[in-house]
């Protein structure tokens, strides 16, 4: 199964573009910070992740304030150039 659910801040949003099929797309950067337990010990987790929203979800992403935290859900896929990972957002809370 390939499913990711993440609470994160929207830290950057690229310019609106369109797929060859005419769907709107936003590329963005999300920042996550949290405390988790690993082997019974607390651990701080902090990272930035490239993300993408397509279609009607892109319209919703356009209205989000930079720096605001939201719940994002979707799946991980390879970047177009085959280097790295992109979080494809399919749900937004």
N, C-alpha and C positions, 0 to 999 in steps of 0.2 A: 504494500500500500504506500502511496506517495501523497501524504497530506500533512500540511503544516498549519498550525494555528499559533498566532503570535500577537502579543500586545506590543506595539511599537509606536515611535514618534515618526511622523513624516518630516524628514530633514531636508529633502530636495525633491523637486518635481521638474522634469524636463519639459520642453515645448510640446504642445499637442501635435501629433502626427497621425497619419492614417495608414492602415494596412492596404495592400492592393485590392482587397474586397471592399474598401471604403469604411472600415470600422475605425473609430477613434482609439488612439493608444497614448497612454502616459507611461514613460519610464520614470522611476522614482528611487529614492534611497530611503530606507527605513532604519531606525536605530532602536535597538532593544537593550534594556538593562534590567537585571533581576538578580535575586538571591536564590540559589538552589542548594539542595543537599546532595553531596556525592560521598559515598562511603561513610555516611553519618557526619560529615564535616560540611560547614557552610562554604559556599563558593559564590563569588560574584561573577556574573556573566554579562559581558558587554560587547556588542558587535554592530556593524552596519551591514546591510544586505541590499543588493540591487533587486528591485521589484518592478513589475509591469502590470498595468490594468488595461483591459481591452473592452470595447463595446460600451454598454450602458454603465458599467462600473467605472469606466474612464470619466464619464460625465460626473459621477459622484466624487471621484478623486479630485476633480477640478475645483470643487467647492471646499475641500479640506484646507484648514489653516496650517501653514508650516509650523512645526514645533508641537502641534497637537498630537495627543496619544489616541490611538484607536485600536480596535481588534481587527486583525487581518487573517484571512484563511485562504488556502489555495494549495498549490503544488509546486515542487521544484523541478526546473528543467535546465538544460544547457543553454548558455548564451548563444546568440546567432553565430558568432565566430568560433564556437566550440570550446572557448576558454572561459571557465568560470561557471557559476550557477546563477540563475535568475528565479526569483520567487514570483510565480504567476498568481496574482491575487484574483480569486473568484468570489470572495465574500468580504463584506466590510460591515463592521458593527459601529 
